[in-house]
Amino acid sequence: MVDYRLVAVDLDDTLLDSALEVSPRTVRALARAREKGVIVTLATGRMFSSAAPIARRLGIDAPIITYQGALVKNPFTGEELAHRVLPNGVARAVIARLAGYGYHFNVYLDDRLCMESLTGLGRRYADICRVEAHVVGDLLAFLGERSPTKVLVIAPEDEILALMREMKAVFPAERVHITRSKPYFLEFSHPRATKGQALKYLAERYGIPREAVMAIGDGYNDLDMVEYAGLGVMMDNARDEVKRHADYVTASNDADGVAEAIERFILDKSPPRCPLAAPRRAKTGRRLQGGNG
């Protein structure tokens, strides 16, 4: 079996259970993998300031992938390896168009969560991420000439889908990356700010071939990361259309799915026990493109 040397793990609905905690079994599995010399990183849409405390509690001292891949930064040293911002002109155009819908949306600048007013949705978002919400009033005036890391909209899923179709028609993939991190979150970032691009960057930085990379996720925004990795793992709580892209479907986030995958393929290296463990697709070897995954 392959010796996996780099593992990237999504946070929400993957590493974190429904109570937003990491189970003791998963903590042990991650620690054992690191003891074997495996580089463990997080790959999340969350802000660095939200993800870094989790990484530090787990002893993850490798650079972590945050903001869907826009910011790669070490949680202990603060060393910034890559930061792809959404260009000011594009960001302003996105914000101006979104302003007419009446949805709650966030703008992320200098690793701060900024919003026009503190709505119930904004308060809940800040509480879940355990970060401070900065109420800044008119977002275009606040932004000025600065370039944010990303913009995020919160709305019901059917409205998010309609908004995504409309925004993709207005903003082509070479201008902005548009993705859903959750069914009710629509995110706008730099065209190359994807988890797959960031994971590829880290693997090349460490001299690790993609065949020795393992990625674990559950969402639409994890698809290009799972496609890039030599072993792409999806959680059982992922939607069926997402799980179809996996090489292996592990248990759910409430049933120690991350630990199960790491134990099976890194620690124990036991043979697959079910058809889902067999590769479902051949790796294409294609070069990852920016845009919509």
BELFEN-V575400 format. One record per residue. N is the residue number from 0. RES is the residue in one letter. PHI is phi as a letter, one per 30 degrees, with the letter a starting at -180 (* if undefined). NEAR is the number of other ideal C-beta (glycine too) atoms within 10 Angstrom. Layout:
{{N:RES:PHI:NEAR} {N:RES:PHI:NEAR}}
//
This chain:
{{0:M:*:11} {1:V:d:14} {2:D:c:12} {3:Y:d:22} {4:R:c:20} {5:L:b:23} {6:V:b:28} {7:A:c:29} {8:V:b:28} {9:D:d:31} {10:L:c:24} {11:D:d:19} {12:D:i:22} {13:T:b:26} {14:L:d:27} {15:L:d:21} {16:D:d:19} {17:S:d:10} {18:A:c:8} {19:L:i:13} {20:E:b:12} {21:V:c:21} {22:S:d:19} {23:P:e:10} {24:R:d:15} {25:T:d:23} {26:V:e:16} {27:R:d:14} {28:A:d:21} {29:L:d:22} {30:A:d:14} {31:R:d:15} {32:A:d:21} {33:R:d:17} {34:E:d:9} {35:K:d:12} {36:G:j:8} {37:V:d:20} {38:I:d:20} {39:V:c:23} {40:T:b:23} {41:L:c:24} {42:A:b:30} {43:T:b:30} {44:G:d:28} {45:R:d:22} {46:M:d:21} {47:F:e:25} {48:S:d:17} {49:S:d:19} {50:A:d:24} {51:A:e:21} {52:P:d:12} {53:I:d:21} {54:A:d:24} {55:R:d:13} {56:R:d:11} {57:L:d:19} {58:G:i:13} {59:I:d:23} {60:D:c:16} {61:A:d:22} {62:P:e:26} {63:I:c:29} {64:I:c:33} {65:T:b:31} {66:Y:h:30} {67:Q:i:31} {68:G:j:29} {69:A:d:28} {70:L:b:26} {71:V:c:26} {72:K:a:21} {73:N:d:17} {74:P:d:24} {75:F:c:13} {76:T:c:9} {77:G:i:9} {78:E:d:10} {79:E:c:12} {80:L:c:15} {81:A:a:18} {82:H:b:16} {83:R:c:24} {84:V:c:20} {85:L:d:27} {86:P:e:15} {87:N:e:14} {88:G:d:11} {89:V:d:19} {90:A:e:26} {91:R:d:18} {92:A:d:16} {93:V:d:25} {94:I:d:21} {95:A:d:11} {96:R:d:14} {97:L:d:20} {98:A:e:14} {99:G:d:7} {100:Y:c:13} {101:G:i:7} {102:Y:d:17} {103:H:d:21} {104:F:b:24} {105:N:c:26} {106:V:b:27} {107:Y:c:24} {108:L:b:20} {109:D:h:10} {110:D:h:17} {111:R:c:17} {112:L:d:21} {113:C:c:20} {114:M:b:23} {115:E:d:19} {116:S:b:10} {117:L:d:13} {118:T:d:16} {119:G:d:8} {120:L:d:16} {121:G:d:20} {122:R:d:13} {123:R:d:12} {124:Y:e:19} {125:A:d:18} {126:D:d:10} {127:I:d:13} {128:C:d:19} {129:R:h:13} {130:V:b:18} {131:E:d:9} {132:A:c:19} {133:H:c:16} {134:V:d:13} {135:V:b:16} {136:G:i:11} {137:D:e:10} {138:L:d:22} {139:L:d:14} {140:A:d:8} {141:F:d:18} {142:L:d:19} {143:G:h:9} {144:E:c:7} {145:R:d:12} {146:S:c:16} {147:P:d:27} {148:T:d:25} {149:K:a:29} {150:V:b:24} {151:L:b:22} {152:V:c:21} {153:I:c:18} {154:A:a:19} {155:P:e:11} {156:E:e:12} {157:D:d:10} {158:E:d:14} {159:I:d:19} {160:L:d:14} {161:A:d:12} {162:L:d:18} {163:M:d:17} {164:R:d:10} {165:E:d:12} {166:M:d:17} {167:K:d:14} {168:A:d:8} {169:V:d:12} {170:F:c:18} {171:P:d:12} {172:A:e:14} {173:E:d:11} {174:R:c:19} {175:V:a:27} {176:H:d:28} {177:I:c:24} {178:T:b:25} {179:R:c:17} {180:S:d:22} {181:K:b:18} {182:P:e:14} {183:Y:c:15} {184:F:c:22} {185:L:c:24} {186:E:b:25} {187:F:b:27} {188:S:a:29} {189:H:e:25} {190:P:e:22} {191:R:c:19} {192:A:d:27} {193:T:b:31} {194:K:d:32} {195:G:d:27} {196:Q:d:25} {197:A:d:31} {198:L:d:26} {199:K:d:20} {200:Y:e:17} {201:L:d:22} {202:A:d:22} {203:E:d:11} {204:R:d:14} {205:Y:d:15} {206:G:i:8} {207:I:c:16} {208:P:d:12} {209:R:e:18} {210:E:d:14} {211:A:c:19} {212:V:c:25} {213:M:b:26} {214:A:b:29} {215:I:b:27} {216:G:a:30} {217:D:b:28} {218:G:c:23} {219:Y:d:20} {220:N:d:26} {221:D:c:36} {222:L:d:22} {223:D:d:29} {224:M:d:28} {225:V:d:27} {226:E:d:20} {227:Y:d:24} {228:A:d:28} {229:G:d:20} {230:L:b:24} {231:G:c:25} {232:V:c:30} {233:M:c:30} {234:M:d:28} {235:D:d:16} {236:N:d:19} {237:A:d:27} {238:R:d:12} {239:D:e:7} {240:E:d:9} {241:V:d:20} {242:K:d:17} {243:R:d:12} {244:H:d:19} {245:A:d:26} {246:D:d:22} {247:Y:b:23} {248:V:c:22} {249:T:c:28} {250:A:d:15} {251:S:d:18} {252:N:d:25} {253:D:c:15} {254:A:b:15} {255:D:i:20} {256:G:d:27} {257:V:d:26} {258:A:d:24} {259:E:e:20} {260:A:d:24} {261:I:d:28} {262:E:d:20} {263:R:d:19} {264:F:c:24} {265:I:b:22} {266:L:d:16} {267:D:c:9} {268:K:h:12} {269:S:d:11} {270:P:d:8} {271:P:e:13} {272:R:c:8} {273:C:b:8} {274:P:e:8} {275:L:d:15} {276:A:d:18} {277:A:d:9} {278:P:e:13} {279:R:c:16} {280:R:a:11} {281:A:d:6} {282:K:d:15} {283:T:d:7} {284:G:i:6} {285:R:d:8} {286:R:d:7} {287:L:d:18} {288:Q:c:15} {289:G:d:20} {290:G:j:18} {291:N:c:17} {292:G:i:20}}
//
